[in-house]
Amino acid sequence: MIALVDCNNFFASCERVFRPNLVSKPVVVLSNNDGCVIARSNEAKALGVKMGAPAFKSERFFARNGVHVFSSNFALYGDMSKRVMDTLRPEADDMEVYSIDEAFMVFEGPAAEERARALRLKVEMWTGIPVSIGLAPTKTLAKIATRIAKKMPEMNGVFALRSPADINRALQRCDVADIWGVGHRSALKLKSFGITNALKLALADPGWVRRHLSVTGVRLQKELNGTVCSPVNDVAPRKKNIRTARSFGAEVKSLAGLKESVGTFAVNCAMKLRGEGSCCASVTVFVSTNPFKPQATQYHGARTIKLDVPTNDNLEIVAAAMRALSEVFRSDCTYKKAGVLVGDIVPSNQVQLGIFDSVDRSKRGTLMKSIDTINAQMGRDKVRLAVQGFDRKWRLKQERLSPCYTTRFADILTIRV
């Protein structure tokens, strides 16, 4: 059996772990710059808080209904995710981390459901994060089972799809738009042909599915019918590109301000590359103005720099990013967002060197390793490039940020006995 473990309202649950007084109270978490709602507790959902609702339009509603509002604290959420995944891993025969709050697992043998129930209790006891677990023969069916586990409290967070009759009932109740892998446009197309639920898609003619949904749709249909097309893979596939982008807390007009942000984003991309054992051969920088100010000059620009030798070196990637920024920058614009994307990624042990390459890559590799070690032990960006600056007026607006309880010594809770 394949199990999908899904953390319930993950960001909101992370905040509640360290604020138990918020249990059973409405909690929402906002996006970057406290823009809109990206996570809601069940109590907030019951109040009618919509995903993506602009925070500034809901302030009075939040105050009137006692909704506790938090800025997104990704340092906390990332560490709590690691704790959950570390708790799950020893209990599975195979495991694939699918996202920050989801993981697919393989349970061999007849006691899969019992193992899932025990695992759910263990995760909540060890981490404080409640999870729901769906079990089924395929990943797609496990997604549907997990949705049922969340919506049916009498299931106690675990639901298994075993028999064909159970599977057919679940598929009949599942709207085609709720199937994992079916996008908005595909759902509209399917409904226009009368395929309104998952069961109808499972029973559709495979040739028709191939014509209208391509090979991907055929695989999806097979998964709905119990044939595994996407096995659980415990080795994460190498990313095709890595992107770091942010909307600024305050708009930036000067080139110097953009250099600080773009330089910081480029360093973050390089660090992620080294963490994966990868190198990139292209660096793209993009900038954009505020689309919500139509009276101002609107501009979105991007430039890509190709590298002669793939690299994960801060100095080389930042230098390429600065070249791209100088080409894309316009002095008559005020910028609200910028980002860096590194692409053409290859394994670091398969880099083809250039005949005119003059960089001592052994020394640079040692330097980057030292920087990563110091920053991991002493704090993010303790060692940084000068272009990253210290002013950072562009940094995110996080007026309701909770403490980094698990990753910063100054924020560790004090327990009074």
C-alpha positions in Angstrom: 0.0 0.0 0.0 1.1 3.6 -0.7 0.4 6.1 2.0 0.3 9.9 1.7 1.1 11.7 5.0 -0.2 15.2 4.8 0.3 17.7 7.7 -3.0 19.4 8.6 -3.0 23.2 8.0 0.8 22.9 8.3 1.9 26.6 8.7 -0.9 27.3 11.2 -0.1 24.1 13.0 3.6 25.1 13.3 2.5 28.3 15.0 0.3 26.4 17.4 3.0 24.0 18.5 4.7 26.8 20.5 1.5 28.7 21.3 -0.8 26.0 22.7 -3.3 28.7 23.8 -4.2 29.0 20.1 -5.6 25.4 19.9 -9.2 25.6 18.8 -8.9 29.3 17.9 -8.8 30.7 14.3 -5.3 31.1 13.0 -4.1 32.4 9.6 -0.6 32.8 8.1 0.1 35.5 5.5 2.3 35.5 2.4 5.5 37.4 1.8 5.1 41.1 2.8 2.0 40.1 4.7 0.1 40.3 1.5 -2.6 37.6 1.5 -3.7 34.5 3.4 -1.8 31.3 2.5 -2.7 29.1 5.4 -5.8 28.7 7.6 -6.8 26.6 10.6 -10.1 24.8 10.5 -11.6 27.4 12.7 -10.6 30.2 10.3 -12.0 28.2 7.4 -15.3 27.9 9.3 -15.4 31.7 9.7 -15.3 31.9 5.9 -11.7 33.1 5.5 -10.7 32.5 1.9 -7.3 31.3 0.7 -5.6 34.2 -1.0 -7.8 36.8 0.7 -5.9 40.2 0.8 -4.9 40.8 4.4 -5.4 44.6 4.3 -9.1 44.1 3.3 -9.7 41.6 6.2 -8.1 43.5 9.1 -11.4 44.5 10.7 -12.9 41.0 10.1 -9.9 39.4 11.8 -10.1 41.7 14.8 -13.9 41.3 15.1 -13.7 37.5 15.0 -10.6 37.0 17.2 -8.4 35.6 14.3 -4.7 35.3 15.2 -2.6 36.5 12.3 1.0 35.6 11.6 3.6 36.6 9.0 5.1 33.6 7.2 8.1 32.2 9.2 9.7 29.9 6.7 12.7 29.2 8.9 10.4 27.7 11.5 8.3 25.9 9.0 11.3 24.4 7.2 12.8 23.1 10.5 9.4 21.7 11.6 9.1 20.0 8.2 12.5 18.3 8.7 11.4 17.1 12.1 8.3 15.6 10.7 10.1 13.9 7.8 12.8 12.5 10.2 10.1 11.0 12.3 8.4 9.4 9.3 11.5 8.0 7.6 12.3 5.1 10.0 8.7 3.8 9.9 8.5 3.3 6.1 9.8 0.7 3.7 10.3 3.4 1.2 9.6 7.2 1.4 9.4 10.2 -1.0 9.3 13.7 0.4 6.8 15.4 -2.0 6.6 18.9 -0.5 7.2 20.8 2.8 4.2 19.1 4.4 3.6 15.9 2.4 5.4 12.6 2.0 4.6 9.4 0.2 5.4 6.1 2.0 5.2 2.4 1.2 3.8 0.1 3.8 4.3 -3.6 3.0 2.3 -6.3 4.5 -1.3 -6.7 5.8 -1.0 -4.3 8.8 -0.6 -1.1 6.7 -3.6 0.7 8.3 -2.5 -0.2 11.8 1.0 1.1 11.1 -0.5 4.3 9.7 -2.5 4.9 12.9 0.5 4.3 15.1 2.6 6.6 12.9 0.0 9.4 13.1 0.1 9.3 16.9 3.9 9.2 16.9 4.2 12.3 14.7 1.9 14.3 16.8 3.6 13.2 20.0 7.1 13.9 18.8 6.5 17.1 16.8 3.1 18.4 17.8 2.0 18.5 14.2 -1.3 16.7 13.4 -1.3 14.7 10.2 -3.8 12.9 8.0 -2.9 9.6 6.2 -4.5 8.1 3.2 -3.7 4.6 2.0 -4.4 3.2 -1.5 -2.7 1.1 -4.2 -1.4 4.2 -6.1 -0.3 7.8 -5.4 -3.3 9.3 -7.1 -5.7 7.2 -5.1 -3.7 7.9 -1.9 -4.3 11.6 -2.5 -8.0 11.0 -2.7 -7.9 8.9 0.5 -6.1 11.6 2.4 -8.7 14.2 1.4 -11.4 11.9 2.8 -9.4 11.3 6.0 -9.3 15.1 6.5 -13.0 15.6 5.9 -14.3 12.7 8.0 -13.4 13.2 11.7 -14.8 9.7 12.5 -11.8 8.3 10.6 -9.4 9.7 13.2 -7.1 11.0 10.5 -6.5 7.7 8.6 -8.5 6.3 5.7 -7.7 3.3 3.4 -9.0 2.5 0.0 -8.7 -1.2 -0.4 -11.6 -2.9 -2.2 -12.8 -2.0 -5.7 -16.2 -1.0 -4.2 -14.6 1.4 -1.8 -12.4 2.9 -4.5 -15.4 3.4 -6.9 -17.4 5.1 -4.1 -14.6 7.4 -3.4 -14.0 8.2 -7.1 -17.7 9.0 -7.6 -17.6 11.5 -4.8 -14.4 13.2 -6.0 -14.9 16.1 -8.3 -12.7 15.9 -11.4 -11.2 19.3 -10.5 -9.9 17.8 -7.2 -7.9 15.0 -8.8 -4.2 15.3 -8.3 -2.6 16.4 -11.6 -5.8 17.8 -13.2 -5.4 21.5 -13.7 -8.1 24.2 -14.0 -8.3 24.1 -17.8 -8.3 20.3 -18.0 -11.1 20.2 -15.5 -13.2 22.6 -17.5 -12.5 20.6 -20.7 -13.5 17.3 -19.0 -16.7 18.7 -17.5 -17.6 20.1 -21.0 -17.6 16.4 -22.1 -19.7 15.3 -19.2 -16.8 13.9 -17.1 -17.6 15.5 -13.8 -16.0 13.1 -11.3 -13.0 10.8 -10.9 -15.0 7.6 -11.6 -16.2 8.9 -15.0 -12.6 9.7 -15.9 -11.5 6.2 -14.7 -14.1 4.5 -16.9 -13.6 6.8 -20.0 -12.2 5.3 -23.2 -8.4 5.3 -23.0 -8.0 6.5 -26.6 -10.3 9.5 -26.0 -8.2 10.3 -22.9 -5.0 10.1 -24.8 -6.4 12.4 -27.5 -7.6 15.1 -25.1 -5.2 14.8 -22.1 -2.1 13.3 -23.8 0.1 10.6 -22.2 -0.1 12.3 -18.8 -3.8 11.8 -18.8 -3.5 8.1 -19.7 -1.1 7.6 -16.7 -3.5 9.4 -14.5 -6.4 7.2 -15.6 -4.4 4.1 -15.0 -3.5 5.3 -11.5 -7.2 5.8 -10.8 -7.8 2.2 -11.9 -5.1 0.9 -9.5 -2.1 0.6 -11.8 1.0 2.2 -10.4 2.5 4.6 -13.0 4.4 6.8 -10.5 6.2 4.7 -7.9 7.5 6.0 -4.6 11.0 7.2 -5.2 13.3 7.7 -2.2 15.8 9.7 -4.3 14.6 13.2 -5.1 14.9 14.1 -8.8 17.5 16.8 -9.6 15.9 20.2 -10.1 15.8 21.6 -13.6 16.2 25.2 -12.2 16.3 27.0 -8.9 14.6 30.3 -8.4 14.8 32.9 -5.6 12.5 35.9 -5.9 10.8 38.3 -3.5 8.4 41.2 -3.5 10.0 44.1 -1.7 8.7 45.5 1.6 9.4 49.0 0.2 9.7 49.9 -3.5 13.3 50.3 -4.8 14.3 52.9 -7.4 18.1 52.9 -7.2 20.4 50.5 -9.0 22.4 50.1 -5.7 19.2 48.9 -3.9 18.5 46.4 -6.7 22.1 45.1 -6.5 21.7 44.3 -2.8 18.6 42.3 -3.4 19.7 40.5 -6.6 23.1 39.8 -5.1 21.4 38.2 -2.1 19.1 36.1 -4.2 22.0 35.0 -6.4 23.9 33.8 -3.3 20.8 31.9 -2.1 20.6 30.1 -5.4 24.3 29.2 -5.3 23.9 27.9 -1.7 21.0 25.7 -2.8 23.0 24.4 -5.8 25.8 23.4 -3.4 23.3 21.7 -1.1 22.1 19.5 -4.0 25.6 18.8 -5.4 24.7 20.7 -8.6 26.1 23.5 -10.8 24.3 25.8 -13.2 25.3 27.0 -16.7 22.9 30.0 -16.9 21.8 32.8 -14.7 18.6 34.8 -15.3 17.7 38.1 -13.5 14.2 39.5 -13.7 12.7 42.7 -12.3 9.2 44.2 -12.3 7.3 47.3 -11.2 4.2 47.3 -9.1 1.2 46.1 -11.3 -1.2 47.6 -8.7 0.0 51.1 -9.6 -1.3 51.6 -13.1 -0.5 55.3 -13.1 3.2 54.5 -12.7 5.5 53.3 -15.5 5.0 49.6 -15.9 7.9 47.4 -16.8 9.0 43.8 -16.6 12.4 42.9 -17.8 14.6 39.8 -17.8 18.1 38.9 -19.0 19.9 35.5 -19.1 23.7 35.2 -18.9 25.3 31.9 -20.2 28.3 30.7 -18.3 31.3 29.1 -20.0 31.7 26.6 -17.2 28.8 25.4 -14.9 29.4 26.6 -11.4 27.9 26.8 -7.9 30.4 29.5 -6.8 28.9 32.6 -5.1 31.4 34.9 -6.9 30.7 33.7 -10.4 27.0 33.5 -10.0 26.7 37.0 -8.4 29.0 38.4 -11.1 26.7 37.0 -13.8 23.7 38.3 -12.0 25.2 41.8 -11.8 25.9 41.8 -15.6 22.3 40.7 -16.3 20.9 43.4 -13.9 22.9 46.2 -15.5 21.4 45.2 -18.9 17.8 45.0 -17.6 17.8 48.1 -15.3 15.8 51.2 -16.3 16.3 54.3 -14.2 12.8 55.7 -15.0 11.1 52.8 -13.1 10.4 52.0 -9.5 10.7 48.3 -8.7 8.5 46.1 -6.5 10.0 42.7 -7.2 13.1 41.0 -8.4 14.5 37.5 -8.7 17.3 35.2 -9.8 16.8 31.9 -11.6 19.7 29.5 -12.2 19.2 26.9 -15.0 20.9 24.3 -17.2 21.7 22.4 -14.0 24.1 19.5 -14.0 25.7 17.3 -11.3 28.8 19.0 -9.9 30.8 15.9 -10.6 30.0 16.0 -14.3 31.1 19.6 -15.0 32.9 20.0 -18.3 35.7 22.5 -17.8 36.6 25.1 -20.4 39.9 25.4 -22.2 40.3 29.0 -21.2 39.0 28.6 -17.6 41.3 30.4 -15.3 39.5 29.9 -12.0 41.1 27.7 -9.4 38.0 25.6 -8.7 39.6 23.5 -6.0 40.4 26.6 -3.9 37.0 28.2 -4.7 35.2 25.0 -3.6 37.1 25.0 -0.3 36.2 28.7 0.2 32.5 28.1 -0.5 32.5 25.1 1.9 34.0 27.3 4.6 31.4 30.0 4.1 28.6 27.5 4.3 30.0 26.0 7.5 30.4 29.4 9.2 26.9 30.6 8.2 25.3 27.3 9.3 27.0 27.6 12.7 26.9 31.4 13.3 23.8 32.5 11.4 22.6 33.2 7.9 24.8 35.7 6.0 27.3 36.2 8.7 29.8 35.9 5.9 28.5 37.7 2.8 29.7 39.5 -0.3 29.9 43.3 -0.1 27.3 43.7 -2.8 24.7 42.1 -0.5 24.9 45.1 1.7 23.6 45.7 5.2 20.9 48.3 4.7 18.3 46.1 3.1 15.4 48.5 3.0 13.9 46.1 0.4 13.6 43.3 2.8 10.2 41.7 3.4 7.6 43.3 5.6 6.9 40.9 8.4 5.1 42.8 11.1 3.6 39.7 12.7 6.5 37.4 12.6 6.7 34.7 15.3 10.0 33.8 17.0 12.2 31.2 15.3 11.8 28.9 18.2 13.9 26.0 16.8 16.6 27.7 14.8 17.7 30.8 16.9 19.1 30.6 20.4 17.6 33.9 21.4 14.1 32.6 20.5 14.2 29.4 22.5 11.3 29.1 24.9 11.9 29.5 28.6 9.9 27.1 30.7 9.0 28.1 34.2 8.5 25.2 36.6 
